[in-house]
Amino acid sequence: MEFVDLRAQYAALKDEIDDAIQRVLDHGRFIMGPEVSELEKRLAEYVGVRHCITCANGTDALLLPLMAWGVGPGDAVFVPTFTFFATAEVVSLVGATPVFVDIDARTFNLDPDQLESAIQRIENSGELVPKVVIPVDLFGLPADYSGIEAIARRHNLLVLEDGAQGFGGSCHGQKACSFGHAATTSFFPAKPLGCYGDGGAILTNDDELASSLRSLRVHGQGTSKYDNVRIGLNSRLDTIQAAILLPKLRAFEEYELDRREWLAQTYSNALSGSVNTPSVPDGYRSSWAQYSVLASSSEERTRMQEALKSAGVPTMVYYVKPLHLQSAYRDLGYAEGDMPIAEDVCRRIFSLPMHPYLAPSAVDEIATVLRSAKTG
Ligand SMILES: *Cc1c(COP(=O)(O)O)cnc(C)c1O
């Protein structure tokens, strides 16, 4: 059994993907070819925003808006402590300071109450200026944007949605990757919408930001190729990756997302009683980037993962360590016990195989193994 079965997806879409790649080889416009603008148009339409700016990966997608906004030394950027490292790394790359915030125990996403207290702490100490919050749509579930955006408005913060895992999710009909002042996603192969290499995108309704981003991704380009008006990056999505993403986006819209949702529901029915299954608040839809469950203890998690491994079922732990305890951030002075919810979740969480081509019989098999590992 595969954790994410990219070969099964390729088998299902082989003709379309092969043709798409061949067309790029034939026309030869490998950088910023026609498939890139077509994909940007499709993605913006799908999400329901005016602009999509593709780029080299989901990390640059977070970095570029911070650069466009001039975020830098002396600025505080609020980041959930329970996420992939890149969410905070980009903050440090522009010279600003990540301020870690604990999560909601049920959704695993940024807790708006904890955000409010973190902002007040920073405002009171006066050492940093609160500038941006980066909520993450962890495991595919959109963060609590109504709560977070209200707080951001009160404190004059910009909101950057990290939708690297969120593409396809929604909240009360509004699609993930359309929240905040700008939103990002990643096309890393194992993400809900993945390409065959690295890729990313920024989505926004802000015309001025969109035009800065289009310049920043090509070395701060001005009106012509050798006119540079700002310091930027080389961060473009390859035409071949865009060509691969077009048929994948079609399959994602037509059946893959529905299939993920159906599998998640099947998992939750089969696993209740053995593990704590993910909760999706009313009005929300997850893209199920991961199907993550909680064991009752760290020891039970180990036992369950080992039992699954013996049965040929791969599992992963997202994430072993919260960001405030990463050694890269030791100088920020956080200690164990500072973010109790995230720390507890890190000890008990694990993720099960999840992809649109997973057989329903796999879910039954996993449920049986977990039931017997539960009773020991
Ligand atoms: C994957 C991921 C990223 C980074 O995306 P890349 O394309 O790998 O650079 C950022 N944030 C989160 C939450 C992610 O899961």
PDBQT file of the ligand as one rigid body, heavy atoms in Angstrom, charges set to zero:
ROOT
HETATM    1  C1  LIG A 401       4.409  21.929   1.734  1.00  0.00    +0.000 C 
HETATM    2  C2  LIG A 401       4.179  23.117   2.558  1.00  0.00    +0.000 A 
HETATM    3  C3  LIG A 401       4.824  24.344   2.318  1.00  0.00    +0.000 A 
HETATM    4  C4  LIG A 401       5.944  24.499   1.326  1.00  0.00    +0.000 C 
HETATM    5  O1  LIG A 401       5.655  24.100   0.039  1.00  0.00    +0.000 OA
HETATM    6  P1  LIG A 401       6.861  23.668  -0.950  1.00  0.00    +0.000 P 
HETATM    7  O2  LIG A 401       6.204  23.628  -2.285  1.00  0.00    +0.000 OA
HETATM    8  O3  LIG A 401       7.347  22.334  -0.496  1.00  0.00    +0.000 OA
HETATM    9  O4  LIG A 401       7.910  24.720  -0.871  1.00  0.00    +0.000 OA
HETATM   10  C5  LIG A 401       4.484  25.435   3.083  1.00  0.00    +0.000 A 
HETATM   11  N1  LIG A 401       3.558  25.333   4.058  1.00  0.00    +0.000 NA
HETATM   12  C6  LIG A 401       2.938  24.179   4.340  1.00  0.00    +0.000 A 
HETATM   13  C7  LIG A 401       1.916  24.148   5.431  1.00  0.00    +0.000 C 
HETATM   14  C8  LIG A 401       3.230  23.026   3.611  1.00  0.00    +0.000 A 
HETATM   15  O5  LIG A 401       2.614  21.880   3.909  1.00  0.00    +0.000 OA
ENDROOT
TORSDOF 0
